[in-house]
Amino acid sequence: MSRPTTRLWDKGGTLDQAVLRFTVGDDPTWDKHLVHWDCLGSAAHARTLERAGLLSGDDVTALLGGLARIDARARVGDFNIPVELEDCHTAIEAELTRECGQAGERIHAGRSRNDQIATATRLFMRNAATEWLDLLGEFVEATVTRAESDGDVAMPGYTHMQPAMPSSVGFWLHAFAEGGLEQMHTLTALLNRLDACPLGTGAGYGVPLPLDRAYTAQLLGFARVQRSAIDVQNSRGRLERAFVQQAAEIGGVLEKLSCDLLLFTTAEFGFFGLPESLTTGSSIMPQKRNPDVVELLRARSARLKARVVELDCVAGKLPSGYQRDLQLTKEPAVRTAIELSDMLRIATQVVREFKVNAERLAAAMRPELYATHAALELTRGGLPFREAYRQIAAEIRAGNFDDARVAAWRNDYARVTPETLNEIRNELKAARQREEPRRARIAAAETSLLP
């Protein structure tokens, strides 16, 4: 059995250890998240090489068995990536060579680490974006369910952080349902961008072998091949940025929810409360229960935005083709995938479990919230709006605008209707159904590659 080289590019020379550490960086840490996806890409490449007459059937059988075993080990945290092997791609090939001999040494024919990395990362992002779509759907469902159960509770609406007009808990929750639904639509657009197979383009200038790239794309569940070999490399950083940008936009919805909840759960407002299970304590103040989980939702949303800037700075300045700078686009993408999934799960739990204090909300429905109602009533009676506006403003300054004036409007406040909530549910169902063909295609491909 042949002995594997230490690195895919090793030609027998020496390498300074400081240079090794610097160039490898923390790839062994982040590449652990890519092992499964690189195994899928390698399985597809092996079958494509067989179709091209470059691997025998026995070689492919051995390689697929080895890849399945590596994948199983990685799933339980038993596949390590030594620093001297740099990344998951080298570690996988080294393991295949140990197990399969020359078949392991043959598998890299017709590919570069450049298109190999692009493929594994693309598959990873495609899977993460699909998970985000599911989690966003659960978040939207949670907001709709809470709007149905607590939506009719009256609540002040604010502009400039000041009481403005009468609203309701449901009207407030409706905003986050719509925000989440919008992000589901943009996630579908992101998945369309990711649905192109980069494998088979080598270092960025094609491969002089009869590789059937359409067959490779089909094996990996992609809708199409990425036609330009150079653009495969140019899209690294661009697609990672789009992926992280999408996460940052979803984070923006959660950030606004967090800010609202942090304000409305203060003792001074007391509109909402968090159950003890969602709060933490103080190390010095016995009475404290802290909304750390919501504060960290807000902070993590900010961190997602920072990663967009990071990717802009790393990849935005580069010329065409592969540059080693692109190595640093993996970490922001992997971190983002993990973090946003956690954020969506926590946000959904918070929406399901926060408490509504109807008495405090009722006490906050002060008469001046109905000032616009009063002005518009005068307008309906024929008074020009600007004159009606001044008249009501004068009453408020004089202290004459009280509960008696607004008694007839107490039940006239912004609500979300059952019809609107049903529309959201129908749109949610349609968004899920639109993704079913892609999900079925991907699931069938992954099952056939690594049974």
Buried (B, 14 or more C-beta within 10 A) or exposed (E): EEEBBBBBEEEEEEEEEEEBEEEBBEBBEBBBBBBBBBBBBBBBBBBBBBBBEBBEEEBBBBBBEBBBBBBBBBEEEEBEBEBBBBBBBBBBBBBBBBBBBEBBBBBBBBBBBBBBBBBBBBBBBBBBBBBBBBBBBBBBBBBBBBBBEBBBBBBBBBEEEEBBBBBBBBBBBBBBBBBBBBBBEBBBEBBEBBBBBBBBBBBBBBBEBEBBBBBBBBBBBBBEBBEBBBBBBBBBBBBBBBBBBBBBBBBBBBBBBBBBBBBBBEEEBBBBBBEEEBBEEEEEEEEEBEBEBBBBBBEBBEBBBEBBBBBBEBBEEBEEBBBEBBBBBBBBBBBBBEBBBBBBEBBBBBBBBBEBBBEBBEEBBBBBBBBBBBBBBBBEEEBEEEEBBEEBEEBBEEEEBEEEBBEEBBEEBBBBEEEBBEEBBEBBEEBBEEBEEBBEBBEEBBEEBBE
